[in-house]
């Protein structure tokens, strides 16, 4: 089967792209977050991410979470906030082996709105921390994880 020059160039560019992606992934682009997403206690994670910072409780962060999660492997969450200049959003599950579930970097000029799904190992608080204007705000909600939705 004859190969055209256009096909050959396309395949070479694709191969070059894969090679660069592989090279960059091993040189540390993904390793910056490895320490944040490590197995440790919730308190240790907070100390590591927010050393010496006060996390202010607020009612300006609105969470849409189920009170009872029938399946802990797929827990939906929607986060909105009326706080201005939000640039980072952190989601934690207090009793997960890796408490930090997600970290989102946002453009401060946009409204804070995030929708996601995550895993929870057991019943615990889900904590959302928002950074805005170099201050940290938090809110939490307890989610009960059941087996098969039996309420157990």
C-alpha positions as CSV (number, residue, x, y, z in Angstrom):
1,X,0.0,0.0,0.0
2,X,1.7,3.2,-1.1
3,X,2.0,6.0,1.5
4,X,1.6,9.6,0.4
5,X,3.9,12.4,1.6
6,X,1.0,14.0,3.5
7,X,0.3,10.7,5.4
8,X,4.0,10.3,6.2
9,X,4.3,13.9,7.6
10,X,1.1,13.5,9.6
11,X,2.4,10.3,11.1
12,X,5.7,11.9,11.9
13,X,4.1,14.9,13.6
14,X,1.9,12.6,15.6
15,X,4.9,10.5,16.7
16,X,6.8,13.7,17.6
17,X,3.8,14.9,19.7
18,X,3.6,11.6,21.6
19,X,7.3,11.6,22.2
20,X,7.2,15.1,23.6
21,X,4.2,14.3,25.8
22,X,6.0,11.3,27.2
23,X,9.2,13.2,27.8
24,X,7.5,16.1,29.6
25,X,5.4,13.8,31.7
26,X,8.5,12.1,33.1
27,X,10.4,15.4,33.7
28,X,8.1,16.7,36.4
29,X,5.1,18.5,34.9
30,X,2.9,16.1,36.8
31,X,5.1,15.7,39.8
32,X,4.4,19.2,41.2
33,X,1.2,17.9,42.7
34,X,2.4,14.5,43.9
35,X,3.1,15.7,47.4
36,X,-0.4,17.3,47.7
37,X,-2.1,14.1,46.5
38,X,-0.3,11.7,48.8
39,X,-1.6,9.3,51.4
40,X,-1.7,11.2,54.7
41,X,-4.2,12.4,57.3
42,X,-6.6,15.3,56.7
43,X,-4.8,17.4,59.3
44,X,-1.4,16.8,57.7
45,X,-2.8,17.7,54.3
46,X,-4.1,21.0,55.6
47,X,-0.8,21.8,57.3
48,X,1.0,21.1,54.1
49,X,-1.2,23.1,51.8
50,X,-2.0,26.0,54.0
51,X,0.9,26.5,56.5
52,X,0.0,29.2,59.0
53,X,-3.2,30.2,57.2
54,X,-6.5,30.6,58.9
55,X,-9.4,29.0,57.0
56,X,-12.4,31.2,57.6
57,X,-15.9,29.6,57.8
58,X,-18.3,31.2,55.4
59,X,-21.8,30.8,54.1
60,X,-20.8,32.3,50.7
61,X,-19.7,29.0,49.3
62,X,-22.7,26.9,48.2
63,X,-22.4,23.1,47.9
64,X,-24.8,20.8,46.1
65,X,-24.0,17.4,47.5
66,X,-26.3,14.4,48.3
67,X,-26.9,14.0,52.0
68,X,-26.8,10.2,51.4
69,X,-24.6,8.8,48.7
70,X,-26.0,5.5,47.5
71,X,-22.7,4.7,45.8
72,X,-19.5,6.1,47.3
73,X,-17.6,5.6,44.1
74,X,-19.6,8.3,42.3
75,X,-20.5,11.3,44.4
76,X,-21.6,14.3,42.5
77,X,-20.7,17.8,43.7
78,X,-21.5,21.3,42.4
79,X,-19.7,24.3,43.9
80,X,-20.7,27.9,43.5
81,X,-19.5,31.0,45.4
82,X,-20.5,34.6,45.8
83,X,-16.9,35.5,46.9
84,X,-15.1,37.8,44.5
85,X,-11.7,37.0,42.8
86,X,-11.7,33.2,43.5
87,X,-8.5,31.8,42.0
88,X,-8.2,28.3,43.5
89,X,-10.8,25.8,44.8
90,X,-9.8,22.7,46.8
91,X,-12.1,19.7,47.5
92,X,-11.4,17.4,50.4
93,X,-12.9,14.2,51.8
94,X,-12.0,14.0,55.4
95,X,-11.6,10.2,55.8
96,X,-10.3,9.3,52.3
97,X,-6.7,7.8,52.3
98,X,-5.8,10.7,50.1
99,X,-7.9,13.6,51.5
100,X,-7.3,16.1,48.7
101,X,-9.8,15.1,46.0
102,X,-9.2,17.9,43.5
103,X,-7.6,21.3,43.1
104,X,-8.9,23.7,40.5
105,X,-7.2,26.9,39.3
106,X,-9.6,29.5,38.1
107,X,-9.5,32.9,36.4
108,X,-10.3,35.4,39.2
109,X,-12.4,37.4,36.8
110,X,-14.9,34.6,36.3
111,X,-17.7,33.4,38.6
112,X,-16.7,30.3,40.6
113,X,-18.7,27.3,39.4
114,X,-17.4,23.8,39.4
115,X,-19.2,20.5,38.8
116,X,-17.4,17.2,39.4
117,X,-17.8,13.6,40.6
118,X,-15.5,11.9,43.1
119,X,-15.0,8.8,45.3
120,X,-15.6,8.6,49.1
121,X,-14.4,5.8,51.1
122,X,-16.8,6.2,54.1
123,X,-19.2,8.6,55.7
124,X,-17.5,11.9,56.5
125,X,-17.4,15.7,55.9
126,X,-16.7,17.0,52.4
127,X,-14.7,20.3,52.8
128,X,-14.3,22.9,50.1
129,X,-11.6,25.6,50.5
130,X,-11.5,28.6,48.3
131,X,-8.7,31.0,47.9
132,X,-9.6,34.6,47.0
133,X,-7.4,37.7,47.4
134,X,-4.9,35.6,49.3
135,X,-7.4,34.6,51.9
136,X,-8.8,31.2,52.5
137,X,-12.5,30.4,53.1
138,X,-14.1,27.0,53.8
139,X,-17.4,25.3,54.1
140,X,-18.3,21.7,54.8
141,X,-21.1,19.2,54.5
142,X,-21.5,15.7,55.9
143,X,-22.2,13.0,53.3
144,X,-23.4,9.6,54.5
145,X,-22.0,6.8,52.3
146,X,-24.3,3.7,52.2
147,X,-24.0,0.3,50.6
148,X,-26.6,0.0,47.9
149,X,-28.6,2.9,49.3
150,X,-29.8,0.9,52.4
151,X,-29.0,3.7,54.8
152,X,-26.5,1.4,56.7
